[in-house]
Amino acid sequence: MVKTTIQEQDGNMVAILVGSLDTAAAAETEKAMSPLNDVEGKNIIIDCTDLEYISSAGLRIFLGVLQSTQVKGGHVYIKGINDNVRAVFTITGFSNIFEFM
């Protein structure tokens, strides 16, 4: 299960994820993050400091946010990923398409 909080910080929209983003949690997380798809004129930061795990279904959600943001000229940044989550990004090649902070 993942707790998702979206807030505005310093002119950016920030999604804070806490828990494990596995396939079972993906539908609820995608719904919780859907407001990010409507953001215009702001960058998006996905804060993964307290994200313990991400599955391919979770990566798909991140990719959807990235695509909808890029169409509007914005950027998506991934913040605070741990080694396990970073390994998933690296293995899948997602480390090459996302910006990290």
Secondary structure by P-SEA (a helix, b strand, c coil): cbbbbbbbcccbbbbbbcccccccaaaaaaaaaccccccccbbbbbcccccccccaaaaaaaaaaaaaaaaabbbbbbccccaaaaaaaaaaccccccccc
